C-alpha cells in the first residue's frame, strides 16, 4: 500500500458534539477507575478503554463507527 492509496483511508469526522461529550466523561471515568484500582487485573483494560474513548472524542473520529456505518452528527461528504 503506497501513499497514492492514502485518500481511501482518510479519517473523516463521524462523532457529533453530544457523542464527544459523553465519550470524554465516560472515558475519563474509566481512566480514573483504572488508575485508582491499579492492582486489580482488569483495571488496566478499563483504563485503556477510557483512553481510547477520550482520544476518539478529541479527534472526532471512531474507526468502529466507520466500519459499521454510524455517523452521529458530522456532515456526510
C-alpha positions in Angstrom: 0.0 0.0 0.0 1.6 3.2 -1.1 0.9 6.9 -0.5 -1.3 7.0 -3.6 -4.0 5.0 -1.7 -3.9 7.3 1.4 -7.1 9.1 0.3 -9.1 5.9 0.7 -8.2 5.8 4.4 -8.8 9.4 5.2 -10.2 9.9 8.7 -13.5 11.9 8.4 -15.4 13.3 11.3 -18.1 10.8 12.4 -18.6 11.8 16.0 -21.0 14.6 16.9 -20.9 17.0 19.8 -23.1 15.1 22.2 -21.3 11.8 21.5 -17.9 13.6 22.0 -19.0 15.0 25.4 -20.3 11.6 26.5 -17.1 9.8 25.4 -15.0 12.3 27.3 -17.0 11.9 30.5 -17.2 8.1 30.4 -13.6 7.9 29.1 -12.2 10.0 32.0 -14.3 8.0 34.5 -12.9 4.7 33.1 -9.3 6.0 33.0 -9.5 7.3 36.6 -11.1 4.0 37.7 -8.2 2.2 36.1 -5.7 4.4 38.0 -7.4 4.0 41.4 -7.8 0.3 41.2 -4.4 -0.3 39.5 -3.5 -3.6 41.3 -6.7 -5.3 40.1 -6.2 -7.3 36.9 -9.0 -5.9 34.7 -8.5 -2.3 35.7 -5.7 -1.8 33.1 -8.1 -2.8 30.3 -10.8 -0.5 31.6 -8.3 2.3 31.8 -7.2 1.6 28.3 -10.8 1.7 27.1 -11.1 5.1 28.7 -8.0 6.4 26.9 -9.4 5.2 23.6 -12.8 6.9 24.3 -11.1 10.2 25.1 -8.8 10.1 22.1 -11.6 9.3 19.6 -13.6 12.2 21.1 -10.7 14.6 20.7 -10.1 13.7 17.1 -13.9 13.3 16.3 -13.3 10.0 14.5 -14.1 6.4 15.5 -12.9 3.6 13.3 -15.6 1.3 14.6 -18.3 3.8 13.6 -16.8 3.9 10.1 -16.8 0.1 9.9 -20.5 -0.2 10.8 -21.6 3.0 9.0 -22.6 5.2 12.0 -22.3 9.0 11.9 -23.6 10.8 15.0 -23.6 14.4 13.8 -20.9 15.4 11.4 -21.8 16.2 7.8 -21.5 13.4 5.4 -19.5 14.1 2.2 
